[in-house]
C-alpha cells in the first residue's frame, strides 16, 4: 500500500508540467519552453568538413591522451556556430549545412594543423608555458620504436605532460597517469575550417590536415 504525499507548498514553488499525453501533445507543443540539455554534436569527417568557410567560436579546448604509437594527445574543440545573420554575411548557404546557426559542435584533432594551432594559441595567450627553446616549425611527431616514445621537432606538437607550466585552465591526471588539460577560451574562426589534402601519414588517415581559419 502506498500513500500520496502532496508537495510542500512554498513561495515561488516550481510548476510541474502536465504528464505527457501522446493523444494530445505534439512535438511543437512539448518543445516550446522546454529545458534544453547543453550538449555538442560530434563532427567527424564529412560533417567536420562542412565547417569549411563557416564562422564559429571555439569556447573550450580539452587535450586528452592519444593512441600509443601514433599521437601522444589530441585536442577536442567545443564550438558554437555563428548566428544566421553572421553566416549570411559570409555568404554561407545555411540550408545546405548539416547543422543550424547557433548549434553546439565538438570535433577532435591530433594533426599538425588544428592541434598545433591550439597549443600555439594557448602559449601566445599565456595560458601555458613551453620548454625552451620554443621551436615553431618542424615535421610532425614521430614514434621512436627503439625508445618507445614520441619525438617532436615542433614545440606545438608537445602533449600537456611535456609543457613547462600551466598558468590558466586546469590540468589533471587519470588513474593511469595520462594528462588531461582543459581551458575555456574565446577563439573566433571567422572562416571556419581550412582543409589541406592530397597526402596521408600515421595520424591523418583520410589524407587531410584541417586548420582553423
N, C-alpha and C positions, 0 to 999 in steps of 0.2 A: 504494500500500500504506500502510495506517495501522496504528499500534500503540496499544494501550490502556495508558495510564499511570494506575495507581490513585492516588487522592487520598492525599496525605501524611497519615499518622496523627498527630494531635496531641491533647493533653489537652483534654477538653471540646469535642471537634470537633462541628460541627453534624451533624444526622442528615438525610440526604436522603430524602424520601418516596418510596414506590414509584411507578413510572410509572403514569399514569392508564390504567385499563382499563375502557372503557365496558360491557363484558360483566360486570364485577364490581363496579365502583364506582358508587353512585348519588349524587345531589346532596347528600343529607344527610350521607353519609359523607365526601365531599371538602371540604365546607364546615366541618365540625366541626374546630375548631382551626386553620383556615386563616388566613394573614396577610391582613388587610384593608387595601385601599388607602384612604388618607384623601382623600375626595372629597366634594363638595357637590352635591346635586341643585339645578338651576336652577329656581326657582319663578317662573313668569310668569302673568300674567292670572288665570284662574280658580284655578290652583294656588296662586298667591300669596294670593288672596282667601280660600282655605281656612285661612289662618293667622289669620283673624279670630277673636278670642277664645281663641287657642291660645297658652299661655305658651311663650316661647323666650328664649334668651340670645344676644345679638349678641356674637360673640367677636372679630371683626375688621372694620374698616372700610377700604375701599380707594376712594380718589377717583381717577377716571380722566377722560380727555378726552371731552367730549360731541360732539354733532353741531353743526357750524358753522351759525349762524343760528337755532338752537333752544335749545341749552343748552351752556354752556362746559364743564361737567363733570357727572358723575353719581357716585353712591356705590354700591358693591357691599357688601352686608352679609352676612357669613358668620355663620350661626346654628346652634345646636343646639336641637332641640325638647326640651321638658321631658320627664322620665321619666313613665311611666304613672301613678304614684301622684299626681303633681302635676296631670296632665291630668284625672284623675278627680276630684280635689278641686275643680277649677274646672268640673266637670260637662261636660267635653268628651267628645263621643261618639267615642271613638278609632276605632271600627270604620268610621266614615264618612269618615275623613281619607285623603288621598292619600299619606300618609307615616306612618311609625311613630314611637312615642315614642323619643327619643334620636337620631333621624335628623339628618343634617347637611344644611342647606339654605342656598342663597345666592340673594339677589334684588337687583335693580338698581333705583335710584330717582334721578330728577333733578328731582323736583317741589318745590313749596313745602311739601310735607308732610315726608316722611322725610328728604330731603336737608337741609332747614333744621334739623330736629331733631338730626341727626348733627353738623352744624357747631356748633350751639349747645351740644351735649353736650361736644364736644372743647374748645370755648372755655371752658366752665364748669369743666372738669377741669384746665385749664391746659396741655393738650397743644399748643394753638395760640394765637396772638395775632392779633387782627383790627385793621385800621386804625381809628384814632379819627376821628370818633366812631362808636361801635358802635350801629347802628340795628337794633332788634329786630323791627320791623314794616314793612310796605310791600307793594306789589304785586310780583308775580313779575318776574323779569328780562325785559327787552325788548330785542330786536335792533334796533340803530340802523343802518339801511341806509346812511345817508349816511356815518357814521363807520366802518362795517364792524366793529362790536364790540357786545358785550352791555353794557347799562346796568342798574345794580342800585339798588334802593331799600333793601332789607333786607340787612344785613351777612352774614346767614346764608346768602345765596344765592351769596356770592363763591366762585370756584374757588380751588384751592390756590395758584396762582401770584399771586393777589392778596391772600393772607393776609399779615399783617405779620411773623410769625415762627413758627418751629416749635420747641417745647420737648420734645416726645416723639413717638415714631413715626419714620417715615422718609420723606423727600421726595427724589424722584429725577426725572430728566427723560429723555424719549425722544429719539432722534436728531433728531426734528422740533422739539424744544423744548417738547413738552407735559409738564405737571407731573403726576406721579403721587404721591399721598400714601397711606401705609398705616400703620395703628396697630392693635395688639392692645388690645382693650377687654373689659370685662365689663358689658354694658348689658342689664339684665333687662327684657324686655317682658312684664309679668305678665299682661296681657290681649291679648297678641299684636298684631294689626293692627286699626286702626280705619279705616273707609272713609267718605269723604265724596264723594258723586257727584251727578250731575244737571247737569253742565256739561262743557265741553271748552275747551282752549286750545292754544297752539302746542306744548307739551310733554306734555300729558295728552290723548292721542288717544282713550282709552276713557272719558273723562268722569269719571274717578275720581282723587281725591287720597288717598293712603294715609298713615297716621300710625302710629308706634309707640305702643302704649297700655299 
